Amino acid sequence: MRMKHPLHPSLYQVNARLWLGDVARGLGRPATLDDVPDADLDRLAALGFDWVYLLGAWRTGPAGRAVSRSREDWRRGFAEDLPDLADADIVGSPFAVQSYDVHEDFGGDAALARLRTRLRSRGLRLMLDFVPNHTAIDHPWVTGHPDYYVAGTEDDLAREPDNYLRVRAGGRSVVLAYGRDPYFPGWPDTLQLNYRHPALRAAMAGELARVAARCDGVRCDMAMLVLPDVFARTWGDRSAPRDGPAPVDEPFWPGAIAEARATNPGFRLMAEAYWDLEWALQQQGFDWTYDKRLYDRLRGLDAGAVRGHLTADAEYQRKSARFLENHDEPRAAATFAPEVHPAAATLTYLVPGLRFVHDGQLEGRRSRTSIHIGRRRDESVDPMIQCVYEKLLKCLARPEVRDGRWRLLECRPAWDGNPSWDRFLAFLWDAEGSRLLVAVNYGPTRGQCYVALPPEGLRGGAFRLEDLLGDEAHDREGDDLAARGLYLDVPAWGHHAFAVARLGGGAS
């Protein structure tokens, strides 16, 4: 059983409803978490993953589902994802959480506990969702504790009907704000929690601790929205608690994370984070934060921007969650051209951090499925993409890539007047004499460069460089590698991961 925390783990995200829907079709009946085949779990363990992120396990209610079914603009998007869409396929957003109890459709809390035991027996940890910013519009707090939410006025409702909702609470009519971020209209299946209210903060910290007792980690949806300065910019004076407690403007996360770890000392947290707030969240206790910047720069085909991004502080990089797709982003196979996709994947997953892989990505799925719907279209496997990821996952299983030292290497011109070196990115992993040298020409034309290598361990020996992502192997003299570096002549979007071994044995 593999339960040690590597420095650079791998995570597999799967949507609970879509996973169980696939299982149900095979069984010919509704499926719960108890019906997830052992073979599915065995496969994830064999591929080398450390975490399974089960999206959407919590209870959602009929109100959120009704909103999802009633919005014609949303339905048009759902129909693009699933051309034969039916009302029954629209199950509502898993982020409109009614309670942090496992959905009855999935077998409840007991079935989740059994799944967690099955995962742990294979060395896999379980990650679930935590949604700090808002609740479902039919959450019990709406009627029991309306003061936990950001309140509005009748004028707010009249002026911004897309951001406010009139509800009945405690025998009276109140106006509450939809959950939102400051750049978009409100999410009409949710209501906005008020993080300046001390009782709400205590209640949400308690919810996080309760979640921590049932899993090994959480992915915190839009975690930056509850940072005091972001919350203040979004809500201003509307967030001052009414009729009572003095507002609180201290950070929420440090205390809440400490309380969760008092329940479960090994508890880990990943923040969905944007707007250059990743470092702030890492400083407040998050183990990993989304690295959308790397994704955007890879998507922009900008090798220089990627290189600059990888010069960041080593601890920041170790705590970055690297992805090429997730439930919010389009499918990688539909976004990156076939010749670019392997190069982008190599740069995403062979740098430090948490390696975040989305269900269907390894098979080359191209159709994105909205989180509001519970069925996805059938797609065939893309064997070329599947082969790329099989090789990459074998690299990720290597000890130096999981726990070793990573260094970004300098790339130099191969000769005067040849600018193609500037599209290369190269880096080295090493641990206990085992080395992996990664080099990518992230550009649309063939290029040449010299990669400057650290000289330790090279002089006086000869080395074989075997490409684990292709079929090349080269023998090189260590003195020449130390003096001039490794010469590369690589086609457009070419990518290599060279295992470096001393010829005749011995450490490299």
URJO-V735422 format. One record per residue. N is the residue number from 1. RES is the residue in one letter. PHI is phi in whole degrees, -180 to 180 (* if undefined). OMEGA is omega in degrees with one decimal (NA if undefined). D_FIRST is the distance of its C-alpha to the first C-alpha in Angstrom with 1 decimal. Layout:
N/RES/PHI/OMEGA/D_FIRST + N/RES/PHI/OMEGA/D_FIRST
This chain:
1/M/*/-176.3/0.0 + 2/R/-99/-177.5/3.8 + 3/M/-121/175.9/6.2 + 4/K/-66/176.7/9.1 + 5/H/-78/172.8/12.1 + 6/P/-72/177.1/13.7 + 7/L/-65/-175.1/17.5 + 8/H/-130/-174.0/17.9 + 9/P/-82/178.1/15.3 + 10/S/-122/-175.6/15.9 + 11/L/-128/177.9/16.7 + 12/Y/-118/179.1/17.8 + 13/Q/-96/175.9/20.7 + 14/V/-140/177.8/21.8 + 15/N/-78/-174.9/24.9 + 16/A/-57/-177.1/24.2 + 17/R/-67/-180.0/27.7 + 18/L/-68/179.0/27.6 + 19/W/-62/-178.2/24.2 + 20/L/-70/174.3/25.4 + 21/G/-64/176.0/28.8 + 22/D/-63/179.1/27.4 + 23/V/-63/-177.6/25.6 + 24/A/-63/179.5/28.9 + 25/R/-64/176.4/31.0 + 26/G/-70/-178.5/29.0 + 27/L/-85/-175.6/29.3 + 28/G/77/178.9/32.9 + 29/R/-161/176.2/32.4 + 30/P/-59/-176.3/30.9 + 31/A/-121/173.3/27.2 + 32/T/-113/178.6/25.0 + 33/L/-62/176.4/21.4 + 34/D/-67/-177.8/20.8 + 35/D/-90/176.9/22.1 + 36/V/-60/-174.9/19.6 + 37/P/-65/173.0/18.6 + 38/D/-56/-178.6/15.1 + 39/A/-63/177.3/16.2 + 40/D/-64/-179.5/16.6 + 41/L/-71/177.7/13.1 + 42/D/-60/-178.9/11.8 + 43/R/-63/-178.9/14.4 + 44/L/-64/177.5/13.4 + 45/A/-67/-178.7/9.8 + 46/A/-66/178.4/11.6 + 47/L/-76/174.1/14.1 + 48/G/97/-179.5/11.9 + 49/F/-73/177.5/12.4 + 50/D/-103/-175.9/10.9 + 51/W/-129/166.1/13.3 + 52/V/-118/176.6/15.2 + 53/Y/-96/-178.4/18.7 + 54/L/-94/-178.3/20.4 + 55/L/-78/168.4/24.1 + 56/G/79/-179.2/26.7 + 57/A/-82/-169.9/25.1 + 58/W/-82/-177.5/27.8 + 59/R/-70/170.4/31.1 + 60/T/-117/-172.2/34.0 + 61/G/-121/-178.0/37.5 + 62/P/-67/-178.5/40.6 + 63/A/-66/178.4/42.4 + 64/G/-64/178.5/40.0 + 65/R/-62/179.8/39.9 + 66/A/-65/177.3/43.7 + 67/V/-62/-178.4/43.9 + 68/S/-61/-178.2/41.7 + 69/R/-79/-173.3/43.9 + 70/S/-92/-176.7/47.2 + 71/R/-86/-175.9/46.9 + 72/E/-66/178.8/48.6 + 73/D/-66/176.6/47.5 + 74/W/-67/-177.1/43.8 + 75/R/-61/177.6/44.4 + 76/R/-63/176.2/45.8 + 77/G/-67/179.0/42.6 + 78/F/-62/-178.1/40.6 + 79/A/-68/174.3/42.8 + 80/E/-68/178.0/42.2 + 81/D/-73/-174.8/38.5 + 82/L/-138/-172.7/39.1 + 83/P/-58/179.6/42.6 + 84/D/-98/-177.1/42.8 + 85/L/-56/171.9/41.9 + 86/A/-126/-179.7/42.8 + 87/D/-54/-177.7/42.9 + 88/A/-64/179.0/40.1 + 89/D/-76/-177.5/37.8 + 90/I/-90/-172.0/38.6 + 91/V/-105/-179.5/36.1 + 92/G/92/-177.3/36.7 + 93/S/-72/174.6/34.7 + 94/P/-70/178.5/31.3 + 95/F/-93/168.3/32.5 + 96/A/-95/-170.6/35.4 + 97/V/-79/176.6/33.3 + 98/Q/-89/173.6/35.2 + 99/S/-163/177.2/32.6 + 100/Y/-86/170.2/29.0 + 101/D/-125/-176.4/28.2 + 102/V/-66/-177.2/26.3 + 103/H/-55/-179.7/28.9 + 104/E/-62/177.5/30.2 + 105/D/-62/-175.5/30.0 + 106/F/-97/178.3/26.2 + 107/G/103/175.9/26.1 + 108/G/75/-175.1/26.3 + 109/D/-61/-177.7/24.1 + 110/A/-65/179.4/22.7 + 111/A/-68/176.6/21.5 + 112/L/-63/179.9/19.7 + 113/A/-61/178.8/18.0 + 114/R/-69/177.0/16.8 + 115/L/-64/179.4/15.6 + 116/R/-61/177.7/13.7 + 117/T/-63/179.4/12.0 + 118/R/-66/177.2/11.2 + 119/L/-65/-177.0/10.0 + 120/R/-64/178.4/7.7 + 121/S/-66/178.7/6.2 + 122/R/-108/180.0/5.5 + 123/G/78/-177.6/4.7 + 124/L/-108/175.3/8.5 + 125/R/-100/-176.3/11.2 + 126/L/-106/173.9/14.6 + 127/M/-114/177.6/17.9 + 128/L/-125/-179.8/21.3 + 129/D/-89/162.2/24.9 + 130/F/-135/-173.9/27.3 + 131/V/-116/-171.5/30.9 + 132/P/-77/-167.1/32.9 + 133/N/-76/-169.5/36.2 + 134/H/-157/172.5/37.4 + 135/T/-126/170.7/37.0 + 136/A/-65/179.2/38.3 + 137/I/-72/175.7/42.0 + 138/D/-112/173.5/41.5 + 139/H/-68/179.8/39.2 + 140/P/-57/179.9/40.6 + 141/W/-66/-177.0/41.4 + 142/V/-60/177.7/44.0 + 143/T/-93/-176.5/46.3 + 144/G/-86/-177.6/45.0 + 145/H/-142/-179.4/44.7 + 146/P/-61/177.9/46.6 + 147/D/-69/176.9/47.1 + 148/Y/-73/-173.2/43.4 + 149/Y/-110/173.5/44.3 + 150/V/-72/-177.9/46.5 + 151/A/-94/173.5/49.9 + 152/G/-123/178.8/52.6 + 153/T/-119/174.9/56.2 + 154/E/-61/176.9/58.4 + 155/D/-65/177.0/59.5 + 156/D/-60/-178.2/55.9 + 157/L/-64/-179.6/55.3 + 158/A/-68/-176.5/58.6 + 159/R/-81/-175.8/58.0 + 160/E/-131/-177.5/54.3 + 161/P/-64/177.0/53.5 + 162/D/-82/-176.7/50.4 + 163/N/-120/-176.1/49.0 + 164/Y/-139/-178.1/50.1 + 165/L/-142/172.6/50.1 + 166/R/-90/-179.6/52.4 + 167/V/-131/173.9/50.6 + 168/R/-97/-179.2/51.8 + 169/A/-148/178.5/50.4 + 170/G/61/178.4/51.9 + 171/G/78/179.0/54.9 + 172/R/-137/179.1/55.8 + 173/S/-93/177.9/55.3 + 174/V/-132/176.6/53.2 + 175/V/-106/179.1/52.3 + 176/L/-123/-177.6/48.7 + 177/A/-87/169.5/47.2 + 178/Y/-66/170.4/44.7 + 179/G/-62/-178.8/41.4 + 180/R/-163/163.0/41.9 + 181/D/-108/-169.8/41.4 + 182/P/-70/-173.7/44.7 + 183/Y/-106/-176.4/45.1 + 184/F/-139/173.3/45.0 + 185/P/-61/-177.3/46.6 + 186/G/-65/174.0/44.7 + 187/W/-89/-167.9/42.1 + 188/P/-75/173.5/44.2 + 189/D/-99/-176.5/41.4 + 190/T/-137/172.5/40.4 + 191/L/-127/-170.1/42.2 + 192/Q/-83/175.0/41.9 + 193/L/-76/-174.8/40.6 + 194/N/-104/-175.2/42.7 + 195/Y/-81/169.9/40.8 + 196/R/-97/-179.3/43.9 + 197/H/-93/-174.5/44.0 + 198/P/-61/-178.9/42.5 + 199/A/-70/176.7/41.6 + 200/L/-64/179.6/39.8 + 201/R/-59/178.9/37.7 + 202/A/-64/-179.6/36.8 + 203/A/-65/-179.7/36.0 + 204/M/-71/173.7/33.8 + 205/A/-62/176.4/31.9 + 206/G/-65/177.4/31.4 + 207/E/-64/179.0/30.1 + 208/L/-63/178.1/27.5 + 209/A/-64/178.2/26.4 + 210/R/-67/175.3/26.3 + 211/V/-64/-177.3/24.1 + 212/A/-61/179.0/21.8 + 213/A/-75/-172.3/21.2 + 214/R/-118/178.5/19.8 + 215/C/-155/-176.4/17.5 + 216/D/-102/-179.2/15.7 + 217/G/-173/177.5/18.5 + 218/V/-135/166.1/21.8 + 219/R/-102/-175.6/23.9 + 220/C/-93/-177.0/27.4 + 221/D/-66/175.6/30.1 + 222/M/46/-171.0/33.1 + 223/A/-62/-176.1/32.1 + 224/M/-75/-176.4/35.1 + 225/L/-68/-179.1/37.6 + 226/V/-99/171.2/37.4 + 227/L/-62/-171.7/38.1 + 228/P/-53/-177.1/41.5 + 229/D/-70/177.5/43.5 + 230/V/-66/-179.5/42.2 + 231/F/-62/-179.9/42.8 + 232/A/-65/179.1/46.2 + 233/R/-65/-177.0/47.2 + 234/T/-75/-168.2/46.1 + 235/W/-117/176.0/47.7 + 236/G/53/-175.4/50.3 + 237/D/-67/-179.5/52.5 + 238/R/-63/-175.6/51.2 + 239/S/-88/175.5/48.1 + 240/A/-67/-178.7/50.2 + 241/P/-59/-178.1/49.4 + 242/R/-94/170.7/52.5 + 243/D/60/173.4/54.2 + 244/G/157/-163.8/52.4 + 245/P/-68/175.2/49.7 + 246/A/-70/-178.7/50.0 + 247/P/-67/178.5/47.8 + 248/V/-112/-178.5/44.7 + 249/D/-122/177.5/44.1 + 250/E/-84/176.3/41.2 + 251/P/-58/179.5/37.8 + 252/F/-83/-166.0/35.6 + 253/W/-65/-175.6/32.1 + 254/P/-57/-180.0/31.8 + 255/G/-69/-179.4/32.6 + 256/A/-65/179.2/30.6 + 257/I/-66/177.7/27.5 + 258/A/-62/178.9/28.0 + 259/E/-66/178.6/28.4 + 260/A/-64/-178.2/25.2 + 261/R/-76/170.8/23.3 + 262/A/-69/175.2/25.1 + 263/T/-77/-175.9/23.5 + 264/N/-141/-172.7/20.0 + 265/P/-58/-179.0/19.8 + 266/G/-92/-173.9/16.9 + 267/F/-65/-178.8/18.7 + 268/R/-119/-178.3/19.3 + 269/L/-133/175.0/22.4 + 270/M/-117/-178.1/23.6 + 271/A/-102/161.3/27.4 + 272/E/-72/-171.6/29.4 + 273/A/-147/178.6/32.2 + 274/Y/-140/171.5/35.3 + 275/W/66/178.4/38.7 + 276/D/61/178.9/37.5 + 277/L/-103/-177.4/36.0 + 278/E/-63/-177.6/32.5 + 279/W/-63/179.2/33.1 + 280/A/-59/179.8/34.7 + 281/L/-72/174.4/31.6 + 282/Q/-60/-179.9/29.3 + 283/Q/-67/179.8/31.7 + 284/Q/-90/171.6/31.5 + 285/G/122/-179.3/27.8 + 286/F/-76/178.7/26.0 + 287/D/-77/179.6/22.9 + 288/W/-145/173.5/23.9 + 289/T/-132/178.0/27.1 + 290/Y/-54/174.8/28.1 + 291/D/-110/179.0/29.7 + 292/K/-69/-179.9/32.5 + 293/R/-60/179.1/34.7 + 294/L/-62/178.7/32.8 + 295/Y/-57/-177.6/32.6 + 296/D/-63/-178.8/36.4 + 297/R/-72/174.1/37.3 + 298/L/-66/179.2/35.4 + 299/R/-65/177.3/37.1 + 300/G/-80/176.9/40.4 + 301/L/59/-174.7/39.9 + 302/D/-110/-176.9/40.8 + 303/A/-62/-179.4/39.3 + 304/G/-64/178.7/41.2 + 305/A/-67/176.6/39.8 + 306/V/-63/-179.8/36.3 + 307/R/-61/179.0/36.9 + 308/G/-61/179.1/38.4 + 309/H/-63/-176.6/35.5 + 310/L/-82/173.1/33.1 + 311/T/-91/-178.1/35.2 + 312/A/-65/178.9/34.1 + 313/D/-50/-175.0/32.7 + 314/A/-61/-179.3/29.3 + 315/E/-69/175.2/27.8 + 316/Y/-60/-178.8/29.2 + 317/Q/-67/179.3/27.6 + 318/R/-60/-177.6/24.2 + 319/K/-97/178.9/24.5 + 320/S/-96/176.6/25.9 + 321/A/-94/-174.8/24.2 + 322/R/-95/-178.8/25.4 + 323/F/-144/174.0/26.2 + 324/L/-115/169.8/28.5 + 325/E/-164/169.7/28.8 + 326/N/-158/-174.6/27.7 + 327/H/-68/179.1/29.3 + 328/D/-93/-176.2/32.3 + 329/E/-101/175.7/32.9 + 330/P/-67/178.9/34.3 + 331/R/-62/-179.3/32.2 + 332/A/-61/-178.0/31.7 + 333/A/-67/177.4/33.1 + 334/A/-94/-174.2/36.2 + 335/T/-102/-177.8/36.6 + 336/F/-100/177.1/36.2 + 337/A/-57/-176.0/38.4 + 338/P/-54/-179.4/36.6 + 339/E/-79/-178.0/37.4 + 340/V/-89/-173.5/36.2 + 341/H/-51/-179.8/33.0 + 342/P/-63/179.1/31.0 + 343/A/-67/179.0/32.5 + 344/A/-65/178.7/31.7 + 345/A/-66/178.4/28.1 + 346/T/-61/-179.8/27.8 + 347/L/-71/-179.9/29.3 + 348/T/-70/-167.1/27.3 + 349/Y/-99/179.1/23.7 + 350/L/-105/167.9/24.3 + 351/V/-104/-176.8/25.7 + 352/P/-66/175.4/23.8 + 353/G/122/174.7/22.4 + 354/L/-84/-179.1/20.2 + 355/R/-91/-169.6/20.3 + 356/F/-104/-177.8/21.4 + 357/V/-118/-175.5/21.6 + 358/H/-102/178.4/23.5 + 359/D/-53/-178.3/23.2 + 360/G/94/-179.5/25.6 + 361/Q/-65/-176.7/25.9 + 362/L/-67/-179.5/24.0 + 363/E/-98/178.6/26.5 + 364/G/80/174.8/29.5 + 365/R/-58/-178.8/30.6 + 366/R/-112/-175.8/33.9 + 367/S/-95/175.6/34.8 + 368/R/-80/178.4/33.8 + 369/T/-119/178.8/33.4 + 370/S/-58/177.1/34.7 + 371/I/-69/179.6/32.5 + 372/H/-83/-177.8/35.5 + 373/I/-116/-170.0/35.2 + 374/G/-108/178.5/32.7 + 375/R/-143/178.3/33.2 + 376/R/-123/-179.9/33.0 + 377/R/-71/176.7/35.1 + 378/D/-76/176.6/33.9 + 379/E/-141/176.6/33.4 + 380/S/-85/178.8/32.7 + 381/V/-74/172.4/30.1 + 382/D/-92/-173.2/31.5 + 383/P/-64/-179.9/30.4 + 384/M/-69/178.5/31.4 + 385/I/-67/178.8/29.4 + 386/Q/-59/178.9/26.4 + 387/C/-66/177.9/26.8 + 388/V/-58/-176.1/27.0 + 389/Y/-73/175.2/23.7 + 390/E/-59/179.9/21.9 + 391/K/-70/179.5/23.2 + 392/L/-63/-179.2/22.5 + 393/L/-64/175.3/18.8 + 394/K/-66/174.8/18.5 + 395/C/-65/-178.3/20.2 + 396/L/-66/179.1/17.9 + 397/A/-80/-178.2/14.9 + 398/R/-68/-175.0/17.0 + 399/P/-61/-179.0/16.2 + 400/E/-69/-179.5/19.7 + 401/V/-83/178.3/19.6 + 402/R/-86/-171.6/16.4 + 403/D/-137/-173.3/17.6 + 404/G/-90/179.0/21.0 + 405/R/-95/-179.4/24.6 + 406/W/-114/176.6/26.4 + 407/R/-135/170.7/30.2 + 408/L/-76/-175.7/32.7 + 409/L/-104/177.9/35.2 + 410/E/-82/173.3/38.9 + 411/C/-108/-174.1/40.5 + 412/R/-122/178.5/44.1 + 413/P/-59/176.7/47.0 + 414/A/-74/173.4/47.3 + 415/W/-160/-179.0/51.0 + 416/D/-58/177.6/53.6 + 417/G/86/178.9/54.3 + 418/N/-106/-175.2/50.9 + 419/P/-85/-171.3/49.2 + 420/S/-68/179.2/46.2 + 421/W/-59/-172.2/44.0 + 422/D/-74/177.2/43.7 + 423/R/-93/-177.1/41.5 + 424/F/-87/168.1/38.8 + 425/L/-128/-178.8/35.6 + 426/A/-142/178.1/33.7 + 427/F/-155/-172.6/30.9 + 428/L/-127/169.7/28.8 + 429/W/-108/174.1/25.2 + 430/D/-148/177.3/24.7 + 431/A/-165/174.1/22.4 + 432/E/51/176.5/22.9 + 433/G/83/178.3/25.4 + 434/S/-99/-175.7/23.6 + 435/R/-130/172.6/25.6 + 436/L/-131/-179.1/25.7 + 437/L/-107/-177.6/29.2 + 438/V/-109/179.1/29.5 + 439/A/-142/-177.7/33.1 + 440/V/-135/169.0/34.5 + 441/N/-93/-175.2/38.1 + 442/Y/-92/-178.7/38.0 + 443/G/-160/-170.7/41.5 + 444/P/-88/178.3/43.7 + 445/T/-134/177.5/45.4 + 446/R/-60/-178.5/44.7 + 447/G/-144/-179.7/44.2 + 448/Q/-134/175.2/44.3 + 449/C/-165/165.0/43.2 + 450/Y/-109/175.2/42.1 + 451/V/-100/178.9/38.8 + 452/A/-75/-176.8/39.2 + 453/L/-107/173.1/36.4 + 454/P/-61/-171.5/35.6 + 455/P/-76/-175.3/37.5 + 456/E/-61/177.6/35.3 + 457/G/82/-176.9/34.1 + 458/L/-96/-170.8/36.3 + 459/R/-66/176.5/39.7 + 460/G/81/-179.7/40.7 + 461/G/-130/173.9/38.1 + 462/A/-125/-170.3/37.6 + 463/F/-136/171.9/34.6 + 464/R/-106/175.2/33.2 + 465/L/-110/-177.6/32.1 + 466/E/-109/-176.3/30.1 + 467/D/-79/-180.0/29.7 + 468/L/-80/177.1/26.3 + 469/L/-103/179.2/27.9 + 470/G/-149/-177.2/30.9 + 471/D/-123/-179.5/32.4 + 472/E/-88/171.3/34.3 + 473/A/-147/-176.6/34.1 + 474/H/-134/173.7/36.5 + 475/D/-104/-176.5/37.5 + 476/R/-137/175.4/38.9 + 477/E/-80/-177.4/40.5 + 478/G/-63/-179.7/38.8 + 479/D/-62/179.3/42.2 + 480/D/-68/177.5/43.1 + 481/L/-61/-179.4/39.8 + 482/A/-69/-175.5/40.4 + 483/A/-82/-173.5/44.0 + 484/R/-104/-172.8/44.2 + 485/G/96/-179.7/40.7 + 486/L/-94/177.4/39.2 + 487/Y/-81/178.1/41.7 + 488/L/-127/172.4/40.4 + 489/D/-131/-163.6/42.4 + 490/V/-128/178.0/40.4 + 491/P/-68/177.3/41.5 + 492/A/-52/178.1/41.4 + 493/W/61/178.4/37.8 + 494/G/-67/-174.7/36.5 + 495/H/-147/-177.4/33.0 + 496/H/-138/169.7/31.2 + 497/A/-132/-174.2/28.0 + 498/F/-90/167.4/29.0 + 499/A/-77/-174.7/26.7 + 500/V/-102/-178.2/29.0 + 501/A/-131/177.3/29.1 + 502/R/-71/175.2/31.8 + 503/L/-70/-176.4/33.9 + 504/G/88/176.6/34.2 + 505/G/89/-179.4/30.8 + 506/G/92/-178.7/30.0 + 507/A/-70/178.2/28.5 + 508/S/-90/NA/29.9
